[in-house]
Amino acid sequence: MTSGILCAIACPMLENELLHSLMSDPEEKTVYVIDNDDAATFRRKADRRGFPYELIPEWKFHSKYQDIDRSKFNVVIHFNPMALHEFPDKLRSQVEEQVEKVQPFCDSVAVYYGMCGSFGWDIQKWAADKGFKPASTMKCPDGKVCDDCVGVAIGGGTNYTRLTKEYTGMLYLIPTVATNWKEFFGGMKMREELENMTPEIKEYFGITDPDSYMKWMFSIAGYQNGLIIDTGLEDDREEFIRECNRICEKMELKPLEIADGWVTLQPADDIYRSAKAALQNRFCWVSVLRSRASRPTRSSQDLSGACLPPS
């Protein structure tokens, strides 16, 4: 039996993985979604699939008057703006601040991010060093944190290195990149760079709008192909492929589909399993402590079969 509050702090780029885990878990639970604009696509996908959730204002969740029943299994999801990925230092500090802020109101934290530009960043270790509630993040099979959302799709680490060698000059198109590509590539930083370019430079490179700017940037990066990485988590694959083809046409890239055997759900499955296990271990350990208090004469051998406290 699972009880308590699992708080998921997530990037919209990993909303498919989070929804997949929630829908694949048969245990009864109440899912709360913090009501903000960044949750819009997750809500649309959940509605389309008939997955139930409740909206909750952020102030209410962080209020001492919140009425979530911790004797039951609850998941509270807070999506951050996608544009945070443009500023790795800001992303890191904001997520760390959020993990600290939810400590009084959660029992386990799942951070749906990779390193996202902050090399060596491991929010799970950071939280443990702080003595916070158990935290989980997106990790490769070898236990290292995935680089980013593409790394999550292929299991990161060694596979990412192999990918960049076998598929050079590629724009990687996972489903959430394909459906949010203008926001993903053309965020605040791109708009600032575009505004700072002189009219002469724009004319020389043929830059007239954000699309032509992105096309220019992709050409500088050596992108010649758009690599379609189908995670299998989009409920409308035809729509996903059409969007990939449309992007490739606009950016003058050749669409290619990744070979079989690359895609994995391991990081997505592991983060949810780990975060949920922390709730279960908490419940079990509290039961052990209560048992010890009620029967102080029990020896340590009597407790040898008890579950261990979460690390």
Buried (B, 14 or more C-beta within 10 A) or exposed (E): EBBBBBBBBBBBBBBBBBBBBBEEBEEEBBBBBBBBEBBEBBBEBBEEEEBEBEEBEEEBBEEEEBEBEEEBBBBBBBBBBBBBBBBBEEBBEBBBEBBBBBBEBBBBBBBBBBBBBBEEBBBBEBBBEEEBBBBBBBBBBEEBBBBBBBBBBBBBBEBBEEBEEEBEEBBBBBBBBBBBBBEBBBBEEBEEEBEEBEEEEBEEBEBEEBEBBBBBBBBEEEBBBBBBBBBEBBEEEEEBBEBBBEBBEBBEBEBBEBEEEBBBBBBBBBBBBBBBBBBBBBBBBEEBEEEBEEEEEEEEEEEEEBBEEBE
